[in-house]
Amino acid sequence: MIKKYVLIISALVMIGWGCQKDLDLYSGRDFVYFNPSAGLDSTYFSFAYVDVNKSVDSLYIQVRTGGEVKNYDRQVKVKIAETNATVETDFRTLSDSYTISAGNTFGTILVELLRPEVLKREERYIILELEENEYFTLNYPTKVSSGDEEYSAIRYKIVFSEIMTPPTKWSTYEFGEFSVKKLDVICEEMNLTREMFNDASYMINSRQKYIAAKMVKILNDYSANGHPIYEDDNVTLMRMGDVYYN
């Protein structure tokens, strides 16, 4: 029985501490911040995995509010703090404000990225920065710690390009050294899409092995028929991972 009372008292103390912490955090005006729960204050976007006919794509950057939940819409203001991109060439003009709907504590900042040819050679970046207005202040700590790193709660960096990097499920062991041409040949011959190589639930190890083994036969058949497939240098024969050539 004594143990039971100790547990109850401990729980009440913890609840009281938590409430006091919330009161300290939420005192004063309502505030807004970029949601740091993922421990990130930036994102990288590549058009390399977007349909070639798509000239614009949208990012939705989450913001979160602290303080009282209101029964009316509120507006969040954000500005471009720094960028090497050109408005209406690399990205569309931001809205004057973004809405937090009545009863909500979350909202999103819509950023529409455009797809000029230069993105195939160079990266562009945009740094968003939240601003105070009549609805929100910026009382949330400007830096949030996560492990050994710090992340901004009021700034968010977007880096975007069309430079192709290896997809997350590209297995060098199975497919060999990455090249854009090799990825596209695999997709064409195996009726796949680039996006599938970023899908961990689809591109499982057994499927990687099947694709690689099948591609070895396909590439060998092209060579046997007098139509070998080369890498972009037109000298190096395209091949899968070394394990298939021992």
Secondary structure, 3 states (H helix, E strand, C coil): CHHHHHHHHHHHHHHHHHHHHHHHHHCCCCEEEECCCCCCCEEEEEHHHCCCCCCEEEEEEEEEEECCCCCCCEEEEEEEEEECCCECCCECCCCCCEEECCCCCEEEEEEEEECCHHHHCCCEEEEEEEECCCCCECCCCCEEEECCEEEECCEEEEEEECCCCCCCCCCHHHHCCCCHHHHHHHHHHHCCCHHHHHCCCCCCHHHHHHHHHHHHHHHHHHHHCCCCCECCCCCCECCCCHHHHC
